[in-house]
Amino acid sequence: MNPAGQETKKVRVWGKGQFTIPAEFRKDLNIDEDTVLEVFRAGRAIIAMPEALTVRKLASSVLKEMKRNNIQLEDLLKELREGDHEYEAD
């Protein structure tokens, strides 16, 4: 067990910095062959987690609406920077 009380596994780093994520972890986290991981450094630790699909879904949805309404990215960004925005809160 590590200091946080989580189970640890040892893996060996091989060619080009690759290592195998233990099957038990892959199963528990729903990581398969096509999963994209976000990897970052926290001090001397490397943290890898499945990419947040909600961000990709949101970006895809915005792009779809932009195409449907014939909105160009440059125009959208200009409006966001210069436009008069009023927001309502529930």
C-alpha positions as CSV (number, residue, x, y, z in Angstrom):
1,M,0.0,0.0,0.0
2,N,1.1,3.5,-0.7
3,P,0.8,6.4,1.8
4,A,-2.7,7.2,0.5
5,G,-3.8,3.7,1.3
6,Q,-4.2,2.7,-2.4
7,E,-2.9,-0.6,-3.8
8,T,0.3,-0.2,-5.7
9,K,1.8,-2.3,-8.5
10,K,5.3,-2.3,-10.0
11,V,5.7,-2.0,-13.7
12,R,8.9,-1.8,-15.9
13,V,9.5,1.0,-18.3
14,W,10.6,-0.2,-21.7
15,G,11.1,1.1,-25.3
16,K,10.3,4.8,-25.6
17,G,9.1,5.2,-22.0
18,Q,6.2,2.8,-22.4
19,F,4.8,0.7,-19.6
20,T,1.8,-1.6,-19.1
21,I,-1.1,-0.5,-16.9
22,P,-2.0,-3.5,-14.8
23,A,-5.2,-5.2,-16.1
24,E,-7.0,-4.8,-12.8
25,F,-6.5,-1.0,-13.1
26,R,-7.6,-0.9,-16.7
27,K,-10.7,-2.9,-15.9
28,D,-11.7,-0.7,-12.9
29,L,-11.1,2.5,-14.9
30,N,-12.6,1.3,-18.2
31,I,-9.4,1.9,-20.0
32,D,-9.1,0.0,-23.3
33,E,-6.9,0.0,-26.3
34,D,-8.3,3.2,-27.8
35,T,-8.5,5.2,-24.6
36,V,-6.7,8.5,-24.6
37,L,-5.0,9.3,-21.3
38,E,-4.1,12.8,-19.9
39,V,-0.7,12.6,-18.3
40,F,0.9,15.2,-16.1
41,R,3.6,15.6,-13.6
42,A,3.0,16.4,-9.9
43,G,6.4,16.8,-8.3
44,R,8.2,13.5,-8.8
45,A,5.0,11.6,-9.6
46,I,3.4,11.0,-13.0
47,I,-0.4,11.0,-13.0
48,A,-2.3,9.4,-15.9
49,M,-6.1,9.5,-16.2
50,P,-8.7,8.9,-18.9
51,E,-9.3,12.0,-20.9
52,A,-12.4,13.9,-19.9
53,L,-14.8,13.0,-22.6
54,T,-17.2,15.8,-21.6
55,V,-14.8,18.4,-23.0
56,R,-14.6,16.6,-26.4
57,K,-18.4,16.2,-26.4
58,L,-18.9,19.9,-25.7
59,A,-16.4,21.0,-28.3
60,S,-18.0,18.7,-30.9
61,S,-21.5,20.1,-30.0
62,V,-20.3,23.7,-30.4
63,L,-18.6,22.9,-33.7
64,K,-21.8,21.3,-35.0
65,E,-23.9,24.3,-34.0
66,M,-21.4,26.7,-35.6
67,K,-21.5,24.7,-38.9
68,R,-25.4,24.5,-38.7
69,N,-25.6,28.3,-38.2
70,N,-22.7,29.1,-40.6
71,I,-20.7,30.8,-37.9
72,Q,-17.0,31.2,-38.4
73,L,-14.6,30.8,-35.5
74,E,-13.0,34.2,-36.1
75,D,-16.5,35.9,-35.9
76,L,-17.4,34.0,-32.7
77,L,-14.1,34.9,-31.0
78,K,-14.6,38.6,-32.0
79,E,-18.1,38.6,-30.6
80,L,-16.9,37.0,-27.3
81,R,-14.1,39.6,-27.0
82,E,-16.0,42.7,-28.0
83,G,-19.7,41.9,-27.6
84,D,-22.1,43.2,-24.9
85,H,-22.9,40.1,-22.8
86,E,-25.7,39.8,-20.3
87,Y,-26.1,36.6,-18.3
88,E,-29.0,35.4,-16.3
89,A,-28.7,33.1,-13.3
90,D,-31.4,30.9,-12.0
